[in-house]
Structure formats: structure tokens, C-alpha cells
């Protein structure tokens, strides 16, 4: 028994020594992303943390209802955020379009999207699930914004993980490819209600925000926003690494 206790004490001493050495050699990586915050409410940390499949991806698959935590929204004329509708709900307007087979797909209301101007200048922008959640921008001359919105259920602190928002085009076989020089830039934002926490323009497939913590009140909303800078045949932005957890 004495030998066992002595071993534990020695192991503890070694662990403390290693911890001290490690602390003396640590350095911090400066945050180089574009962020803004209100004093005392938001703290940005190093963007080197790897973006992984987030809580939004888990909530999205199979979801056919808005809320109570996650909402799917759009603004296609600058007048404010409104709720997207499920693809299945559009079947009554065009029964032959095959909307019932669209699966995990959120779209603009028919009169503002697919049915706009009787099919001319239609806005097919949507959230879709192609091996991960994508915002799919197509139409309306790049004016439509899409947002995934998280609503806080109680006062507290939220941890927002890094969002890897890579921007893509697709080829004829729907493989993801980089935006070319003629493609409009993609803009992404993270908002706490009306306060901008992060903003960036990108044409890359590996853009990433930093992680951050946010103090919230019940009912506060965190908006993850994307838009395309112009009309595109198909421009995609990845949303499946969005992660919000209660700290």
C-alpha cells in the first residue's frame, strides 16, 4: 500500500511540473477575422479552432417546422426577415413540379420565389441538404438573403463555434467547385439581434469565422446570414458547421 501511495504522489508531482512548463511556453494566436462587439457582451477567441458538424446540422435534417430554437428565414427586398416555407407546401401551387420529393428543403413562398412573375425571373433561392446544409442562391439578382436564426430560450451565455462557410459553384454533374473570377462575392454575417458580430466577403471554399461567446436574454436571436453579390446560376454557401450551445 505504501508503494502505491508513493507512486501516486510521484505521478502528481511530474504532472504539475509538466503543466508549469507548458504554461510558460504557451502563446496566443491573434484574431484576424472581422468582428465587432458591444462592450461586455461578446468575446472573440482564436479562429484556429476547427469547425465541425454543428448543432444546426443535427436540427436541420428532417425538420419541417419553424422553431422553437432554430428558424429558417429570408429577406429578398430589404424590408425585414420572414419565414421560409417547406418545399412540400409548394405542391398545391404546382403539383407537377415534384416538390414532395425535395426532402430537407426550405424555400421562399411561391409568389415570391418559384412562381414569381409566372416563372419569369423566378427566385429559386433555398436551403437544401446536399451532403451537408447549403444555402443555394439562384435568382433575384443577388438581392435575397438567407438566414438560420437561433433563438435563446433563457437568459445566459451562448458559445458560438467557428462557422466554416465555404462558397461554391457546381459543375454540370453537381460537383462542388470553386467560384470563378466572374462569380459574385459571397457575404456572410453573424448578428446578435441587430448587432454585427462577424462579417466577411469570400470566394473561397474554406472561409471560417472565429468562435465567440455571447451574453443573451431569453428571446434574443443569433442570425447566421449569407447572400450572393449578384445573380448567379447557382451559388452555394455551407451552413452545416454552425454550432450554438449554452455555456
N, C-alpha and C positions, 0 to 999 in steps of 0.2 A: 504493500500500500504506500509506504514512504517513497519508494522508487517511482510509483505512478504520479504522486503529487509533485515530486521534484521535476518530472518530465513536463507536467502541465505548466509549472512556473517558468521553466526554461523556454518552453514554446511561446508563452506570453511575452517574455522579455524580447525574444527575437522578433515577434510580430510588431511590438512597439518600436523597436529600432528601425525596422524596415519602413514603417509608416512615417517616422520622422524624416528619414532620408527622402522618401517620396515627396513629402510636403515641401521640403527645401528645394526640390528640383522642378516643381510644377510651374508652368507658365499658362497664361490665358490667351486665347485667340480673339483678336478684336472682331466685333460685329461689323461686317462690311455691307450689310443689306440696308435698304432704305426703310427706315421705321420712324414712327412718330408716336408720342405717348403723352398722356396727361399726367402731371406730377403725382406720383404715389399710386397710380393705378396699373401701370404696365411696366414690366421689366423684361427687356430683350436679352437673350443669352446667346452663346456661341452658335453659329449656324452649322457647325461641323457635325452636329448630331444627325445620324442617319434617319431619313424619312422612311417609315414603314407603313404597311397597311394599317389604316386608322379606324377609329370608332365609326366614322361616317360610312366607310365601305361596308362594314358589318350591318349597319342600319338600313342601307340603301337596298340591298338585294332582297327582292320580294316585297318591298314596301309599296303599298297602294294608297296610303293615307298621309295627309299633311299632319305634322306634329306628333306628339306634344313637344318633343325636343328638336327634331330635325324638320326643316321646311325647305321646299323647292320653289324658287321664285324667279321672276324675270322683270325687267324694265326695258321696254323697247321704244319708248318715246321720251324718256327723261322725266316723266311725271310721278314716278314712285314705284315701289315694289308691289307686285301682285303675284298670286299663287299660280304655278303651273298646274296642268291637269294631266291625268294619266292618258297614255295612248289609247287604251281601251275605250275611254269616254268619247273619243272622236269618231267611233264607228258609226254612231247614229247619223253623222253628217255625210259620211262617205262609206257606205257598207262594203264597197268593193276594194277598198284600199288595203285591207289586211291588217288593220290596227290591232286586232285581237292577238296577233302573233308577235307583236313588238316587244312583249316581255317587260323588263325593267326599263321603262322609257317614260320620261316626263316631258310634256310638250306645251307650247303656247295654246291658249284657247283657239278653237278652229278659226273663228272670224279674224283673229289677229295673226295666225300662223299659216297652217296649210291651206286654208280657204281664203286667204287674203286676196282681194280683187279677183275672185273666181279662179284662183290658181295662178294668175299672173303676178309676178313679184312676190310669190309666196315666201314666208319666213319659216324654214324648216328647223330652226334652231331648237335644240333639245338637250336634255340629259339622257345619256344612254349607257348601257353596261356592255362594253366590249373588252373582255379580259381586264376589267377594272373600269371604274366610273369615269366617263368622259363628258365634258361639255362640248357639244357638236354645234358649231356656228355655221349657218348657211342661209344667207339672205338678209334683207332689210339693210343693205349697205353698211353692215357692221354696227348698226345702232343698238341692237339688242344686247343687253347684259343678262347674264345668268348668275344666280347666287344660291349657294347652300347656306342655310341660316340655322344656327344653333341657338335655342332659347334657354336661358338659365332657369332652372326650376326653383332655386333658392338663393339667398344671399351667400356669398362665399368667394372662393378663389378658383379660377379655371386655369388649367395648364393647356396651352395650345402647342401641339407638337409641330415640327417642321413640315411644311407643305411642299412636296415635290410636284410642281405644277407643269412639267414639260409640255411644250407646244408641238403639235404635229400636223402634217397633212397626211393624206392617204393616196396610195397609188391605185391603179386600175383593179388590183386584186385585194384592195383594202388592207394592205400592209401599211404600218405607220412609218412615215418618212419625215425627214426634217423639213421645216418651212424653207422655201427657196427665196431668192432675193426679191421676187416680185410679190411675195405674200405679205399682207399687212402684219404689223406687230401685234402680239397678244398682250393685253394689260391684265394684271391680276392685283387684287387688293384684299386686305383683311381689315374689317371695320368692327369697332365696338360701338354699337348704335351708330351715331354719326361721326365718331372719331376714327380717323385713319391710323391703323397700327402698322400697316405694311403696304407698300406699293412698288410695282416693278413692271417694266416692259420687257418682253422676251421674244426671241425667235428660236430658242434652243429647246432640246428635248430633255434637259436636266436642270432647269431653273429650280431654285429652292429658297423658301423663306427661312428665317430663324425660328427657334422655339421661343415662347414667351409665357408669362403668367399675367392674368388679368383679374382684378377685383371687380365683382359684379353684384348687382342686386337682382332679386327674383324678377323675371320678365325681361332683363337685358338680353340683347341679341348680338351674336357674333356672325358677321357676314363674310363669307368667302366668295369673292366676286371675280368673274372673268369676262372679258369681252374681246372681240376682234376689231382691229382698226379699220376694216373696210370689208366690202362684200367679197366673200370667198366661196368657192365651190364647196369646200369642206375644210374647216379648221377645227382642230380638236385640242382641248386642254384637259390634262389629267386631274382628277379630284380624289382618287381613291386612297391617298395618303393623309387626307385631312383627319386630324385627331384632336378631340376635345375631351378632357377628363376633369373631374372635380378633384382639386388638390387636397 
